[in-house]
Amino acid sequence: MDNLFILLLLPVISAIVLAFIKKPSAKWAALVLSLLQLGLTIPFICNFVPDASMQFSQSFSWIESLGIRFQVGIDGISLPMLILTNGLIPCIILASFAHQQKGNFYALISFMQAGLVLVFISLDAFSFYVGWEAALIPIYFICALWGEGDRIRVNLKFFAYTFFGSLLMLIAIIYLYQQTGTKDLSWSTLTSLSLNDASQRWIFWAFFAAFAIKVPLFPFHTWQPDTYTNAPAAGTMLLSGIMLKMGLYGFLRWLLPLVPQAVESYATVAMILSLIGVVYGSIIAFKMDDAKRLIAYSSIAHVGLISAGIFSFSQEGLQGAIIQMVNHGISVVGLFFIIDIIQQRTGTRSLKELGGLAAKMPALAITFLIILMGAIGLPLTNGFIGEFLLLKGIFSTADYGVWYAIAGGTTLIFGAVYMLRFYQKTMLGQSVSSIANISDIKGFELLLLIIISLFVLLIGILPNGLLHLSEASVTQLLQQIK
């Protein structure tokens, strides 16, 4: 089966079905439906030819009076994001089993999955924007209804930030629609427009703001730590594991080929903002006592490096960005799940109140260490190859490449410091009295952490499969923008 619409239709149907299941058995229905979605993704992976062409393309008239068509397809840039989305959703659903959620919670996750898939396979600006907004609505309700602390104020800030960015992007899309003459919003038409320098510059900032807020890049990041901290565990995993990749993907799919001259003009600004985020996020992460906030700030650092790799305009930088988006998603979901397990067992996320968990929870300690090493970028783990390619790409940047690479490389040093400190404060040291009767992970918790650990090692040892998928598409993109 190579009908891409099924990958959009199934999560929507799943959301409708799950919304009517009020019993705790909804979690099993949600898991089965998400695994079915993952199973339907496999034929696209198996039948994908790793060249620069757009494959499995489909198109039909949507709003005929405006000339808007609904167009979807997959290439080597979008397929890794599709794999990441449909691969992580079952993991996130499994991670939420301990919380005994009802069907409406899982319905929102499924509806969000449909929006995410649409973003990653859209080949026209209108359906891309629909998916962009559709993914925002369910995550807002997930965080607002099942979050903790001052969740309403925090989520309003998150919504305001992202909605403002979306509005700027919508204005730019409407302007581009007027410039086509044929009233065509397809990706191929928009990226072939001959826009003057002034138009390219303001369109760059409209799209850049929308994508940078979603990532988030410095200084658009202020919504992120509070949102990640107050969101429920599944919400934090959705935001960090998949949703922020929408912004990075937007840079690759839309910003670079749409306004190449403006991108070249402002690449230094984008690079500097990205690298400031690397250093800033790393330093703040080291100071955090709340484990969730620590990983939130570390995420700012890691995605800053990915963004810097994209704006290096090099083969290594762009391929490194794509594989590191996948790697970051896997590692950060694992880390947030471990934090959720620790909080469920001990009632706290404060590093000051934890210690000695490895003695009581050896299975958690082992899987935690593997996932942590992947996040640090230890050789033979998933994070190593991505960070190596990113730094190599940044180093190749003209003029200040060496200094950019040094700034980007601080993520390796600082990352090792704050992540090992995180491990030491929770797993090692003297046991605190609150863990006297604590139990080790088992069942679905152990299964999920083993799966994530295996992918951390598998991608680290055999990265060529993912790199081969994107190589030709990245080469074509570079030819298109240079």
Phi, psi and omega in degrees: 000124181234032179267108183296333182298334180294329179287341174269323186286318185299314178297327178292314177298318179301317180299318180295315181296313184294330181298337182262000179264110185266347185273161177301341179295353178302329182296323180289321176298317180297318180295316180297315181295323178290325176291327175297318177298318177296319178298322179289343178282333186301317178301326178293324178292314183293324184267359181287132176261119187285061174245191186272001186282158174269120189247161180058028185293140176218149183205140171209157181293131184250294177246090191298322183297333179259000180073021183270128178248152176263112186232132179225158178182170183229138169227190184290348176271320183276331183299316177300326179288325177293318177298315180300312183298306184285343176277324183278331182302313176300325178295318180292321177295317178298321180295337182270001184302325183292343185266357175053053179281157178264181188299326183295328177296311181288331176298319179295321177297317180295319179294321177296322178300320178299317178297318179296315179299318180298319178302316187280344180246358183293138175240018171218150188293329183291310180291329175300315181292322178299313178297321179302315180282323181297328179286335183285321187299308182295324181291329176298313181290324177300314182288323183285323185273326185244009179282189181225170177065216182275058192291328183292311179298316181298317182286330174295321177296315177301314181295318181297315178302305186292325179292322177299314177298318179298322180296318177299317180295320179298319178300317179295321179295318178298318178298315180296323178300321179290335184276345186287334183080314179272002183054056184237127181253016181292151180302317182296322180289313184294322182284350177258003178294145175260093182265144178287170187299317182296318179296316180299322185293315182285329176294322176305309184291329178294312179289318182300317180298315180299315182286320182294325177295319183290329187300304353261149174264154172296135004260025182268015192267354194295340177284336195290307185302315179295319181295313179300320185289321184272345180288154171295163185306313180297322178296318178296321179295319178296316181295311187277323184284323186234312192297321180294338179292341176301318181293315179296319176297322179300321175303313185288313187282321189247307189297309185298309181283341185283315183228065188299324180292317178294323177299317178296321181294321186255010182300322181295318178298313180297319180297314181295316177300319180297316183286328173300317178299323178301308183290313182299310182299321181294316182294316180294321180301322181296333183270353187282138174263327177283120185300323180293318178292326178301311181290329177298313180289326176296328178294321176301319179294315183292318180287334174298319178293320178298315179298318178299322177297322178297317183275009171279344180054043178235155179302314181294318182297316182288318178292322175299321179297317182294312182290329180285334172299317177294313182298316180298319179300316180296310185293317186289326175296318177299317182293316179293329177292320178297318177298320179296319178298314180299317180294320179297323183281320190252343181081011180211155172245001184286126181295332180293334185260006183243169178153147174071019183292333182299327180295326181264336186229067183297324179294319176297318182299320182290310181293323177301316182296320179296312181295320179298319179295326175294319179294325178288328182097034177293139177308143183074012169243166188299326184289339186293308186296322179295313181291325177298312180295320179299312181293324176295319178294317179295321180299326183282355179296138182298158174068283189249027184304321181297314181291323176298316182295322178296315178297315179295325181293341178298337179296329178291317182289305181297321180300317178298321182294305186285331179285319177292326174297318177302314181294316182297315184292333183262314189269327188254186179080192182282136180292139176272156186297333185290350183253018184303319184249026185284148181250150180285167179290148177202175177059227185295330179296311179296317180302312183295317181290329174293316178301313180296318179298320179297320178291325176302316181282319183297313180293325179294323182275323184233072183278350188298329180301312179290318182296323181293327180300320189263348190304308184293319181294322178293319178301316179295320179298317179296322177294327182288327186261352181256000000 
